[in-house]
Amino acid sequence: MDKYGIIGNPLGHSFSKGFFTEKFAREGIDAQYLNFQIPEISKFPEVLKENPELRGLNVTLPYKTEVIQYLDELSPEAREIGAVNVVQVRNGHLKGFNSDIIGFTQSIRPLLKPHHRKALILGTGGASRAIRVGLTRLGLEWKYVSRTPQEGMFSYDDITAELLREYEVIVNCSPVGMFPKTDKCPALPYEHLTQDNLLYDLVYNPETTLFLKRGMEQGARGKNGLEMLHLQAIASWNFWNE
């Protein structure tokens, strides 16, 4: 029986196992999907050795960049982004892909309006790299917002009403607000948001994060990352079986 799975730490929040287990049952695919929660990336070769039936893996936090050192090949998108969340395993050859960019661009594109020209990316982790490239491909300029900003980034203290009128799209790539810490949200001046703003949260549990709730209370449009997850899962399957 073929095996697929996901590596990360922790994996209690992982959506993938349920998605693929249901897919395999529904479509009569003789395969199983397993969670491989490993304490450090150095354990990755053990996962491969102990599971020779593996045909593909998803990669989640905190290993999207660290896994690259173990791969034989990268897709052009994964190389450009500098992060991998899909690994194809074929005859011992490991090829890395990035399906985050596919899920994100397909999910947010229908919500974009002509006046949406600039975006703020909250957080600088592995997922934000795909969002950065995705926004560029969608024709938007972008800036990172970080609690510890480097040159060319905004700090949260820099976010003003004027800036929110210029950067009308805000994408939360941080885990702030994720279950169980649902009473948290990125430190933005939400009172200055308007109906021209679009808020997109990669977090999907809870369905409506405090980030989205506070934005929508000001008339902004909002969307969580659940559809993105579905789209990137479908892309993962295509990568594994291309």
N, C-alpha and C positions, 0 to 999 in steps of 0.2 A: 504493500500500500504506500502510495506517495505521501510525503509529509510536507506541510508548510507550517510557518509559524512566525512569531514575532520576538525580537530581542529588545529589552529595555529594562529600566528600573526606576520606579516601580511599574507594575503592569495591572494594578487593580482597576485602573480607569480605562483599560484597553477596549476599544470597540471591535477590533479586528476578529478576535476569536469567534464571537457570536455571529458576525457577518458571514464569515467563510464556512463555519459549521452549518449554518442554515442554507447557504448556497450549495454546499456539497450534498446535503440531504435532499434539497428541492430538485437538483439537477441530476441526481444519481451518480455523482462523481465519487469514485473510490479513493478517498483521500481523507486525511485528518489535519486539523490545524491546532498547534500547540503554543502555549505561552512559555517562553524561555526567559525568565527573570534572572539576570546575571548581575552580580554585585560590581563587576568591573569588566571592561571590554576585553581584557586579557583572557577571559573565560570563553570568548567567542569560538576559538578553535576547538575547544572541548565539545561545544554544542554540535559542531559539524562532524567531529569524529564519532560522537555517540549516536548520531542520527544520520546514517549513510543514505537513508531514503529521502532526505530533504531535497526538495526541488525549488524552493523559494522561501524568502524571509522578508518580513517587514522589519523596519528598524525605527524605534521611537526614542524619546528622551532617555538618557542623555548621550546616546551613541551615534547620532546621525553624522557627525564629522569623524569621530574616533574610529568608526568601522572601516573607513576608507583605506587605512594602512594594511588591511587584510585582503583587499580586493585585487583581482587581476586586471580589471578593466572598468572604465567608467563611461556612461553615455555622455554625449556632448552636454546635455542639460545638467547632469549631476556634476560634471567638471566645472561648468560655468557657475553653478550655485555653490559648490564646495560642500555639499551635504547630500547624503544618501538615505532614502527611507525604503528602498526596495532592493533586494539582492536576488538575482537569478543564479541558481546553482545548477550547473550542467557539466557532468563528467569531471567534477572537481574544479571546474573553472567558475570563478565568482565575478559576476558583472553587476555593478551598481547603477541604479537609476534613481530618479527623483519624480515621484508622482504627486508631491505636494503642489508643484506648479500647475499641473494639469487640473487637479481638483479645485484649486483656488481660482484660477482664471476662468474656468467654466462656470463656477458658482457665482462670482461677483460680477461678471460681464453684463448680465441682464439688468443689474441695478444701477450701472453707471450712466450718468447724464452728461451732456456736452460740457456743462460747467464744472464737472469733476476732473480737474487737471492736475491737482497735487494731493499727495497722501502723506500722512504720518504713520510710521511703523513703530508700534510700542513694543520694545524688547529687541534684543540683538542676538538671540539664540539661533540654533540650527534651523528652526522653522522660518525665522524671519528672512533667511537668505533666499529661500524659494519665493517668498512674498515679494521681496525686493525685485527679483528678476521678473516675476509675473507682472508686477505693476509697470515695469519698464516696457514689457511687451504689449501691455494694454495702452501704452502711450501716456502714462502718468509719471510726473516727477515725484520724488519721494525723499523723505528725511527720516532718519532714525530718532527715536526718543528713548533716552536711557536714564536710569538713576545714577549711573556713573558715565556720563557722556565723554566721548573722545572728540577730537577735532572733527568738525563737520556735522556733529549731532546736536540735537536739542536736549536740554534737561527738562524735567517736568515743570520746573519753575519758569521756563521760557514760554510755556503755552499760555497765550493771551487770547482775548476775544478777537483781536485783529488777526492773529496767526490762524485761528480756527476758521476765519472767513477766507483765508488764502489756501489753507490745507483742509479741504472740505471732506476728504475721505480719511478715516482713522481705522487702522487695522491693529487689533490687539493680538500680538504674537507671544505675549507673556502668559504664564499660568495663573495670573492674579484673577481671582473670582471663581476658580475651578472648585468643584465639590471636593472636600467638605467645607472649604473656606468661602462660602457663598456670600458672606457679608463684606467681602473685599472688592475693590475695583481700582483701576489705575487712577492716579491722582491728577485728574483733569478738572478744569473749571467748567463743569457740565452746564452751568447756568447760561453760558455764552453760546451753546449749540443752538442751531436753528434747523428748519426743515430742509435747508440746503445741504446739511451734513449727512454723510453716510457712515455708519459704524458697522464694522465687520469684526466678529470675535471668533478666533480659532477655537476657543473653548465651546463645548457643546453640552456640558453637564455642570450646572443646570441649563435647561433649554434657553432660558432668558437670564443671562448674567446681570449683575448689578450694573456693569458697564453699559450693556444694551438698555436696561430698564431706565437708567438715568438719562441716557441720550434720547430715548423715545419719548420720555416725559417732556422734553423740550421740542418735540416735533421731528426729530431726526429719524431717518430710516435705519433699521438695524437687521442684521442677520447673523446667525451663529454658524459654527463650523461643521454641522452635521452633514449637510449636503456635500461639502468638500470632502469629508471622510468617505462617503459613499462613492463619490467620483474617483477618488484616489485609490480606493480598494479595487474598483473595476479596472483601473489602469494597472494596478499591481498584478492582477490576474493575467492581463494581456502581456505584460512584460515577462512574467514567468513562462508563458506559453508561446512567445513569439517565435 
